[in-house]
Amino acid sequence: MMGELALPTWIEFHDSTLSALDHTTDLRLVLDAYVLRWDLVGDDWIGTGWMQPIRILITNARGPSSVTLLPLDIANGRLQVGTVTHLNLAPLPLNESETIKLWIQLANADALDIVGDSVQIDALGEARFVEDLPADLRPDLKLGG
């Protein structure tokens, strides 16, 4: 739509739930993820929060990834892609073929600490609206040249 600009959509780890985990050579995680979306409408950023099933695929995953019982709430997380680190957030979608490090702290004190060769993050299903976000959380971006 003309006049509207969308920022990347982000997964927020600490408001998400780890629903499934499968680790062979690759690691597949399924989250019921809290997703932040900001749209520029006119001169205002309008933010909304959603819950959405998300898949994270890490190729050639190395590191501890055992979890006793799922689902588990996520307390915190960090994703490093190459030299860029995302604290408690991850872009959605994401497809990067650089060395990645994923650390997720679960509410029961278990942690995933994974290194891999690439990461792919995709939505698996429809998003469910949760809330409008307060204006003080909007991103601080300058648009234009």
N, CA, C and O atoms as a DFTB+ gen file, in Angstrom:
580 C
 N C O
     1  1       0.844      -1.174       0.000
     2  2       0.000       0.000       0.000
     3  2       0.891       1.239       0.000
     4  3       1.844       1.313       0.775
     5  1       0.598       2.194      -0.843
     6  2       1.394       3.416      -0.931
     7  2       1.326       4.169       0.394
     8  3       0.288       4.214       1.053
     9  1       2.474       4.766       0.769
    10  2       2.503       5.552       1.991
    11  2       2.783       4.743       3.240
    12  3       2.871       5.315       4.326
    13  1       2.928       3.408       3.122
    14  2       3.206       2.589       4.285
    15  2       4.551       1.909       4.105
    16  3       4.882       1.467       3.005
    17  1       5.319       1.824       5.164
    18  2       6.603       1.157       5.166
    19  2       6.619       0.211       6.348
    20  3       6.232       0.593       7.453
    21  1       7.059      -1.014       6.133
    22  2       7.120      -1.978       7.219
    23  2       8.565      -2.223       7.613
    24  3       9.420      -2.435       6.754
    25  1       8.838      -2.194       8.911
    26  2      10.129      -2.620       9.432
    27  2      10.167      -4.135       9.401
    28  3       9.128      -4.785       9.277
    29  1      11.353      -4.698       9.514
    30  2      11.386      -6.149       9.652
    31  2      10.549      -6.583      10.859
    32  3      10.432      -5.864      11.852
    33  1       9.993      -7.740      10.743
    34  2       9.246      -8.339      11.832
    35  2      10.247      -9.100      12.698
    36  3      11.191      -9.698      12.180
    37  1      10.043      -9.080      14.013
    38  2      11.000      -9.674      14.936
    39  2      10.341     -10.683      15.857
    40  3       9.217     -10.476      16.313
    41  1      11.041     -11.777      16.133
    42  2      10.672     -12.700      17.197
    43  2      11.276     -12.157      18.487
    44  3      12.438     -11.752      18.509
    45  1      10.505     -12.148      19.539
    46  2      11.021     -11.782      20.853
    47  2      11.120     -13.072      21.676
    48  3      10.102     -13.668      22.030
    49  1      12.352     -13.497      21.976
    50  2      12.552     -14.781      22.640
    51  2      11.842     -14.868      23.990
    52  3      11.160     -15.858      24.254
    53  1      11.984     -13.847      24.858
    54  2      11.525     -14.011      26.238
    55  2      10.014     -14.080      26.409
    56  3       9.552     -14.422      27.497
    57  1       9.247     -13.779      25.416
    58  2       7.795     -13.946      25.502
    59  2       7.308     -15.119      24.655
    60  3       6.119     -15.224      24.351
    61  1       8.235     -15.998      24.277
    62  2       7.917     -17.129      23.409
    63  2       8.010     -18.439      24.186
    64  3       8.505     -18.477      25.312
    65  1       7.519     -19.519      23.557
    66  2       7.543     -20.857      24.135
    67  2       8.208     -21.808      23.161
    68  3       7.886     -21.814      21.972
    69  1       9.142     -22.618      23.663
    70  2       9.745     -23.676      22.855
    71  2       8.776     -24.850      22.843
    72  3       8.514     -25.455      23.882
    73  1       8.240     -25.174      21.658
    74  2       7.214     -26.214      21.522
    75  2       7.779     -27.555      21.092
    76  3       7.269     -28.597      21.502
    77  1       8.826     -27.547      20.272
    78  2       9.396     -28.799      19.764
    79  2      10.859     -28.594      19.448
    80  3      11.291     -27.488      19.126
    81  1      11.629     -29.690      19.545
    82  2      13.056     -29.654      19.274
    83  2      13.449     -30.999      18.688
    84  3      13.098     -32.047      19.230
    85  1      14.183     -30.967      17.574
    86  2      14.684     -32.182      16.938
    87  2      16.123     -31.922      16.536
    88  3      16.397     -31.027      15.736
    89  1      17.059     -32.714      17.096
    90  2      18.476     -32.492      16.811
    91  2      19.105     -33.786      16.324
    92  3      19.315     -34.727      17.090
    93  1      19.400     -33.808      15.030
    94  2      20.212     -34.872      14.446
    95  2      21.495     -34.178      14.020
    96  3      22.236     -33.706      14.883
    97  1      21.789     -34.093      12.737
    98  2      22.898     -33.258      12.270
    99  2      22.487     -31.794      12.324
   100  3      23.266     -30.929      12.723
   101  1      21.259     -31.535      11.919
   102  2      20.695     -30.186      11.978
   103  2      19.804     -30.085      13.206
   104  3      19.341     -31.093      13.740
   105  1      19.574     -28.859      13.644
   106  2      18.689     -28.612      14.779
   107  2      17.452     -27.903      14.265
   108  3      17.542     -26.881      13.585
   109  1      16.287     -28.462      14.599
   110  2      15.010     -27.835      14.252
   111  2      14.292     -27.495      15.551
   112  3      14.042     -28.361      16.390
   113  1      13.965     -26.204      15.699
   114  2      13.191     -25.736      16.842
   115  2      11.867     -25.208      16.335
   116  3      11.805     -24.574      15.282
   117  1      10.816     -25.465      17.078
   118  2       9.526     -24.848      16.792
   119  2       9.154     -24.034      18.021
   120  3       9.138     -24.541      19.143
   121  1       8.854     -22.760      17.785
   122  2       8.449     -21.851      18.854
   123  2       7.020     -21.401      18.622
   124  3       6.597     -21.213      17.481
   125  1       6.282     -21.231      19.699
   126  2       5.081     -20.410      19.639
   127  2       5.609     -19.043      20.026
   128  3       5.697     -18.712      21.208
   129  1       5.959     -18.253      19.022
   130  2       6.767     -17.057      19.211
   131  2       5.921     -15.802      19.341
   132  3       4.894     -15.640      18.681
   133  1       6.390     -14.918      20.220
   134  2       5.838     -13.569      20.288
   135  2       6.529     -12.761      19.190
   136  3       7.755     -12.655      19.166
   137  1       5.745     -12.203      18.296
   138  2       6.262     -11.514      17.117
   139  2       5.872     -10.038      17.191
   140  3       4.708      -9.692      17.394
   141  1       6.885      -9.172      17.021
   142  2       6.681      -7.723      17.000
   143  2       6.645      -7.245      15.564
   144  3       7.477      -7.645      14.750
   145  1       5.700      -6.404      15.254
   146  2       5.627      -5.825      13.918
   147  2       5.368      -4.329      14.041
   148  3       4.491      -3.893      14.786
   149  1       6.161      -3.543      13.281
   150  2       6.007      -2.092      13.252
   151  2       5.773      -1.651      11.817
   152  3       6.531      -2.015      10.918
   153  1       4.733      -0.875      11.604
   154  2       4.412      -0.344      10.279
   155  2       4.375       1.177      10.357
   156  3       3.808       1.745      11.290
   157  1       4.992       1.842       9.356
   158  2       4.925       3.283       9.274
   159  2       3.674       3.646       8.483
   160  3       3.562       3.341       7.295
   161  1       2.742       4.298       9.157
   162  2       1.494       4.722       8.538
   163  2       1.442       6.240       8.665
   164  3       1.289       6.777       9.762
   165  1       1.571       6.921       7.538
   166  2       1.704       8.378       7.578
   167  2       3.025       8.721       8.238
   168  3       4.081       8.300       7.764
   169  1       2.985       9.476       9.321
   170  2       4.191       9.841      10.066
   171  2       4.343       9.049      11.360
   172  3       5.255       9.322      12.141
   173  1       3.474       8.084      11.600
   174  2       3.479       7.352      12.867
   175  2       3.829       5.881      12.677
   176  3       3.370       5.226      11.741
   177  1       4.659       5.379      13.597
   178  2       4.922       3.947      13.656
   179  2       3.821       3.301      14.492
   180  3       3.579       3.704      15.629
   181  1       3.165       2.312      13.931
   182  2       2.108       1.583      14.618
   183  2       2.633       0.185      14.903
   184  3       2.976      -0.553      13.980
   185  1       2.697      -0.184      16.187
   186  2       3.242      -1.478      16.572
   187  2       2.168      -2.426      17.055
   188  3       1.222      -2.026      17.733
   189  1       2.327      -3.693      16.695
   190  2       1.413      -4.737      17.148
   191  2       2.219      -5.960      17.575
   192  3       3.310      -6.212      17.064
   193  1       1.666      -6.711      18.517
   194  2       2.257      -7.958      18.978
   195  2       1.379      -9.132      18.586
   196  3       0.153      -9.050      18.656
   197  1       1.999     -10.209      18.178
   198  2       1.302     -11.392      17.665
   199  2       1.930     -12.652      18.240
   200  3       3.093     -12.627      18.642
   201  1       1.191     -13.747      18.288
   202  2       1.748     -15.075      18.562
   203  2       1.668     -15.849      17.252
   204  3       0.656     -15.815      16.552
   205  1       2.774     -16.558      16.932
   206  2       2.829     -17.258      15.658
   207  2       3.776     -18.451      15.771
   208  3       4.837     -18.341      16.386
   209  1       3.400     -19.598      15.180
   210  2       4.329     -20.728      15.137
   211  2       5.493     -20.398      14.199
   212  3       5.291     -19.964      13.065
   213  1       6.712     -20.612      14.694
   214  2       7.941     -20.274      13.973
   215  2       8.859     -21.495      13.974
   216  3       8.930     -22.224      14.964
   217  1       9.563     -21.714      12.859
   218  2      10.569     -22.773      12.798
   219  2      11.938     -22.128      12.657
   220  3      12.136     -21.234      11.835
   221  1      12.888     -22.598      13.477
   222  2      14.284     -22.206      13.357
   223  2      15.066     -23.451      12.971
   224  3      15.027     -24.456      13.680
   225  1      15.781     -23.391      11.845
   226  2      16.591     -24.504      11.364
   227  2      18.046     -24.062      11.357
   228  3      18.399     -23.068      10.722
   229  1      18.885     -24.807      12.067
   230  2      20.317     -24.538      12.111
   231  2      21.035     -25.745      11.520
   232  3      20.889     -26.860      12.022
   233  1      21.813     -25.530      10.454
   234  2      22.508     -26.645       9.815
   235  2      23.816     -26.943      10.538
   236  3      24.471     -26.051      11.077
   237  1      24.178     -28.238      10.532
   238  2      25.402     -28.719      11.177
   239  2      25.529     -28.174      12.599
   240  3      26.568     -27.638      12.982
   241  1      24.460     -28.320      13.367
   242  2      24.384     -27.767      14.716
   243  2      25.267     -28.548      15.684
   244  3      25.268     -29.778      15.705
   245  1      26.021     -27.789      16.490
   246  2      26.904     -28.385      17.485
   247  2      26.651     -27.712      18.827
   248  3      26.506     -26.492      18.907
   249  1      26.600     -28.519      19.875
   250  2      26.406     -27.986      21.214
   251  2      25.261     -28.667      21.917
   252  3      24.486     -29.394      21.296
   253  1      25.148     -28.436      23.222
   254  2      24.092     -29.093      24.004
   255  2      22.709     -28.599      23.597
   256  3      22.457     -27.398      23.503
   257  1      21.822     -29.558      23.359
   258  2      20.475     -29.186      22.920
   259  2      19.415     -30.106      23.512
   260  3      18.335     -30.245      22.938
   261  1      19.697     -30.729      24.635
   262  2      18.687     -31.606      25.228
   263  2      17.812     -30.805      26.187
   264  3      18.289     -29.973      26.958
   265  1      16.531     -31.085      26.109
   266  2      15.545     -30.442      26.957
   267  2      14.663     -31.544      27.506
   268  3      14.275     -32.453      26.773
   269  1      14.343     -31.473      28.788
   270  2      13.634     -32.569      29.425
   271  2      12.178     -32.698      29.005
   272  3      11.750     -33.793      28.641
   273  1      11.423     -31.649      29.042
   274  2       9.994     -31.749      28.788
   275  2       9.512     -30.480      28.098
   276  3       9.793     -29.373      28.557
   277  1       8.796     -30.640      27.013
   278  2       8.273     -29.491      26.269
   279  2       6.759     -29.492      26.340
   280  3       6.167     -30.557      26.511
   281  1       6.118     -28.366      26.218
   282  2       6.634     -27.024      25.939
   283  2       7.228     -26.370      27.184
   284  3       6.862     -26.691      28.315
   285  1       8.160     -25.438      26.941
   286  2       8.794     -24.656      27.997
   287  2       8.855     -23.189      27.579
   288  3       9.156     -22.871      26.429
   289  1       8.569     -22.318      28.514
   290  2       8.699     -20.891      28.240
   291  2      10.173     -20.530      28.106
   292  3      11.034     -21.133      28.745
   293  1      10.445     -19.546      27.274
   294  2      11.800     -19.048      27.068
   295  2      11.993     -17.812      27.939
   296  3      11.188     -16.880      27.905
   297  1      13.078     -17.817      28.726
   298  2      13.371     -16.685      29.604
   299  2      14.195     -15.610      28.896
   300  3      14.042     -14.423      29.181
   301  1      15.076     -16.028      27.966
   302  2      15.955     -15.080      27.295
   303  2      16.575     -15.775      26.092
   304  3      16.528     -17.001      25.985
   305  1      17.150     -15.002      25.197
   306  2      17.805     -15.596      24.042
   307  2      18.711     -14.606      23.341
   308  3      18.619     -13.393      23.530
   309  1      19.590     -15.165      22.527
   310  2      20.532     -14.343      21.763
   311  2      20.865     -15.110      20.486
   312  3      21.088     -16.320      20.522
   313  1      20.898     -14.404      19.364
   314  2      21.273     -14.989      18.077
   315  2      22.387     -14.144      17.482
   316  3      22.230     -12.942      17.270
   317  1      23.520     -14.793      17.216
   318  2      24.633     -14.119      16.548
   319  2      24.774     -14.716      15.164
   320  3      24.899     -15.931      15.012
   321  1      24.754     -13.857      14.154
   322  2      24.925     -14.258      12.754
   323  2      26.154     -13.526      12.240
   324  3      26.128     -12.309      12.060
   325  1      27.237     -14.271      12.003
   326  2      28.490     -13.622      11.639
   327  2      28.926     -12.722      12.774
   328  3      29.136     -13.194      13.892
   329  1      29.066     -11.430      12.507
   330  2      29.491     -10.484      13.543
   331  2      28.327      -9.676      14.128
   332  3      28.547      -8.803      14.968
   333  1      27.097      -9.955      13.697
   334  2      25.919      -9.225      14.171
   335  2      25.213     -10.041      15.255
   336  3      24.872     -11.206      15.051
   337  1      25.002      -9.407      16.409
   338  2      24.324     -10.083      17.519
   339  2      22.962      -9.440      17.754
   340  3      22.839      -8.218      17.840
   341  1      21.942     -10.290      17.854
   342  2      20.578      -9.863      18.165
   343  2      20.278     -10.314      19.592
   344  3      20.212     -11.515      19.856
   345  1      20.095      -9.367      20.516
   346  2      19.804      -9.682      21.908
   347  2      18.305      -9.795      22.116
   348  3      17.570      -8.823      21.943
   349  1      17.859     -10.979      22.488
   350  2      16.470     -11.304      22.783
   351  2      15.536     -11.152      21.582
   352  3      14.325     -11.315      21.725
   353  1      16.072     -10.847      20.418
   354  2      15.267     -10.700      19.211
   355  2      15.913     -11.476      18.064
   356  3      17.119     -11.723      18.068
   357  1      15.100     -11.852      17.094
   358  2      15.612     -12.442      15.862
   359  2      14.711     -11.987      14.723
   360  3      13.488     -11.989      14.863
   361  1      15.305     -11.594      13.590
   362  2      14.490     -11.162      12.453
   363  2      13.651     -12.306      11.904
   364  3      14.064     -13.465      11.948
   365  1      12.489     -11.983      11.395
   366  2      11.586     -12.957      10.782
   367  2      11.099     -12.387       9.464
   368  3      10.494     -11.315       9.467
   369  1      11.329     -13.046       8.336
   370  2      12.113     -14.276       8.165
   371  2      13.612     -13.967       8.156
   372  3      14.027     -12.810       8.098
   373  1      14.410     -15.037       8.215
   374  2      15.862     -14.908       8.162
   375  2      16.425     -16.126       7.457
   376  3      16.001     -17.252       7.719
   377  1      17.381     -15.906       6.561
   378  2      18.049     -16.996       5.866
   379  2      19.490     -16.562       5.647
   380  3      19.778     -15.802       4.723
   381  1      20.404     -17.047       6.500
   382  2      21.806     -16.634       6.456
   383  2      22.714     -17.855       6.430
   384  3      22.470     -18.830       7.141
   385  1      23.757     -17.804       5.615
   386  2      24.714     -18.901       5.490
   387  2      26.057     -18.522       6.098
   388  3      27.107     -18.837       5.537
   389  1      26.028     -17.859       7.223
   390  2      27.232     -17.524       7.975
   391  2      27.232     -18.347       9.256
   392  3      26.211     -18.925       9.628
   393  1      28.370     -18.398       9.924
   394  2      28.425     -19.064      11.218
   395  2      27.443     -18.395      12.171
   396  3      27.392     -17.169      12.272
   397  1      26.672     -19.210      12.862
   398  2      25.699     -18.662      13.789
   399  2      25.911     -19.266      15.175
   400  3      26.431     -20.371      15.333
   401  1      25.486     -18.498      16.158
   402  2      25.457     -18.966      17.541
   403  2      24.082     -18.627      18.086
   404  3      23.655     -17.473      18.047
   405  1      23.394     -19.637      18.593
   406  2      22.079     -19.439      19.191
   407  2      22.143     -19.874      20.647
   408  3      22.549     -20.997      20.948
   409  1      21.745     -18.988      21.547
   410  2      21.671     -19.305      22.962
   411  2      20.261     -18.981      23.420
   412  3      19.773     -17.866      23.238
   413  1      19.609     -19.979      24.022
   414  2      18.263     -19.792      24.552
   415  2      18.243     -20.293      25.988
   416  3      18.577     -21.446      26.260
   417  1      17.847     -19.414      26.905
   418  2      17.677     -19.773      28.314
   419  2      16.204     -20.094      28.541
   420  3      15.334     -19.263      28.278
   421  1      15.929     -21.297      29.027
   422  2      14.558     -21.721      29.263
   423  2      14.151     -21.432      30.705
   424  3      15.002     -21.290      31.583
   425  1      12.859     -21.348      30.939
   426  2      12.343     -20.989      32.257
   427  2      12.708     -22.006      33.331
   428  3      12.741     -21.656      34.511
   429  1      12.983     -23.249      32.961
   430  2      13.347     -24.269      33.954
   431  2      14.852     -24.312      34.213
   432  3      15.326     -25.231      34.881
   433  1      15.611     -23.346      33.704
   434  2      17.065     -23.202      33.870
   435  2      17.870     -24.018      32.864
   436  3      19.091     -23.872      32.818
   437  1      17.236     -24.873      32.050
   438  2      17.953     -25.504      30.943
   439  2      18.332     -24.431      29.938
   440  3      17.681     -23.389      29.857
   441  1      19.391     -24.688      29.167
   442  2      19.795     -23.732      28.135
   443  2      20.221     -24.492      26.892
   444  3      20.791     -25.579      26.978
   445  1      19.944     -23.917      25.754
   446  2      20.468     -24.385      24.480
   447  2      21.606     -23.453      24.121
   448  3      21.458     -22.233      24.204
   449  1      22.740     -24.009      23.723
   450  2      23.907     -23.205      23.350
   451  2      24.491     -23.838      22.097
   452  3      25.314     -24.749      22.180
   453  1      24.067     -23.357      20.946
   454  2      24.304     -24.025      19.670
   455  2      25.161     -23.159      18.753
   456  3      24.987     -21.942      18.686
   457  1      26.077     -23.797      18.055
   458  2      26.842     -23.183      16.978
   459  2      26.484     -23.957      15.719
   460  3      26.360     -25.181      15.764
   461  1      26.316     -23.267      14.599
   462  2      25.971     -23.927      13.352
   463  2      26.510     -23.178      12.156
   464  3      27.101     -22.106      12.287
   465  1      26.296     -23.765      10.975
   466  2      26.821     -23.205       9.731
   467  2      25.867     -22.246       9.037
   468  3      26.299     -21.425       8.229
   469  1      24.581     -22.337       9.338
   470  2      23.596     -21.430       8.743
   471  2      22.333     -21.464       9.579
   472  3      22.144     -22.355      10.407
   473  1      21.464     -20.477       9.352
   474  2      20.190     -20.415      10.058
   475  2      19.095     -19.997       9.088
   476  3      19.290     -19.152       8.215
   477  1      17.944     -20.617       9.273
   478  2      16.750     -20.237       8.518
   479  2      15.609     -20.127       9.526
   480  3      15.353     -21.057      10.290
   481  1      14.928     -18.981       9.519
   482  2      13.788     -18.763      10.413
   483  2      12.587     -18.420       9.548
   484  3      12.619     -17.475       8.760
   485  1      11.524     -19.207       9.708
   486  2      10.312     -19.037       8.903
   487  2       9.072     -19.166       9.770
   488  3       9.082     -19.857      10.789
   489  1       8.006     -18.494       9.357
   490  2       6.702     -18.678       9.983
   491  2       6.113     -19.995       9.498
   492  3       6.238     -20.343       8.324
   493  1       5.471     -20.726      10.405
   494  2       4.849     -22.006      10.053
   495  2       3.346     -21.902       9.884
   496  3       2.736     -22.760       9.246
   497  1       2.747     -20.883      10.437
   498  2       1.292     -20.787      10.384
   499  2       0.835     -19.354      10.559
   500  3       1.626     -18.412      10.533
   501  1      -0.454     -19.225      10.736
   502  2      -1.066     -17.905      10.858
   503  2      -0.719     -17.245      12.191
   504  3      -0.604     -17.908      13.221
   505  1      -0.555     -15.934      12.144
   506  2      -0.318     -15.152      13.352
   507  2      -1.648     -14.868      14.046
   508  3      -2.676     -14.682      13.395
   509  1      -1.609     -14.837      15.391
   510  2      -2.775     -14.519      16.207
   511  2      -2.506     -13.186      16.915
   512  3      -1.527     -13.053      17.650
   513  1      -3.374     -12.213      16.689
   514  2      -3.201     -10.884      17.286
   515  2      -3.240     -10.980      18.810
   516  3      -4.089     -11.668      19.377
   517  1      -2.302     -10.275      19.469
   518  2      -2.254     -10.249      20.925
   519  2      -2.542      -8.842      21.453
   520  3      -3.391      -8.662      22.326
   521  1      -1.811      -7.824      20.905
   522  2      -1.949      -6.496      21.493
   523  2      -1.376      -5.422      20.585
   524  3      -0.542      -5.684      19.718
   525  1      -1.854      -4.195      20.815
   526  2      -1.209      -3.018      20.253
   527  2      -0.034      -2.675      21.154
   528  3      -0.129      -2.806      22.374
   529  1       1.074      -2.237      20.564
   530  2       2.265      -1.910      21.336
   531  2       2.290      -0.423      21.667
   532  3       1.869       0.400      20.855
   533  1       2.780      -0.074      22.852
   534  2       2.846       1.349      23.224
   535  2       3.870       2.089      22.371
   536  3       4.868       1.514      21.937
   537  1       3.611       3.357      22.143
   538  2       4.464       4.177      21.282
   539  2       5.903       4.261      21.780
   540  3       6.816       4.428      20.972
   541  1       6.132       4.148      23.103
   542  2       7.504       4.277      23.618
   543  2       8.382       3.078      23.257
   544  3       9.592       3.121      23.478
   545  1       7.809       2.027      22.715
   546  2       8.593       0.883      22.253
   547  2       8.967       0.972      20.776
   548  3       9.714       0.136      20.269
   549  1       8.450       1.978      20.096
   550  2       8.697       2.065      18.652
   551  2      10.174       2.256      18.377
   552  3      10.901       2.813      19.200
   553  1      10.621       1.787      17.204
   554  2      12.025       1.928      16.846
   555  2      12.386       3.379      16.587
   556  3      11.547       4.180      16.173
   557  1      13.639       3.703      16.834
   558  2      14.156       5.039      16.566
   559  2      14.908       5.004      15.243
   560  3      16.112       4.746      15.217
   561  1      14.207       5.262      14.153
   562  2      14.792       5.204      12.818
   563  2      14.626       6.511      12.103
   564  3      13.611       7.193      12.245
   565  1      15.615       6.850      11.345
   566  2      15.539       8.022      10.479
   567  2      15.285       7.517       9.060
   568  3      16.000       6.642       8.573
   569  1      14.287       8.058       8.410
   570  2      13.954       7.641       7.049
   571  2      14.424       8.683       6.061
   572  3      14.499       9.873       6.364
   573  1      14.733       8.212       4.893
   574  2      15.187       9.119       3.850
   575  2      16.693       9.272       3.884
   576  3      17.359       8.688       4.739
   577  1      17.261      10.087       2.922
   578  2      18.690      10.228       2.778
   579  2      19.285      10.943       3.890
   580  3      20.499      11.145       3.915
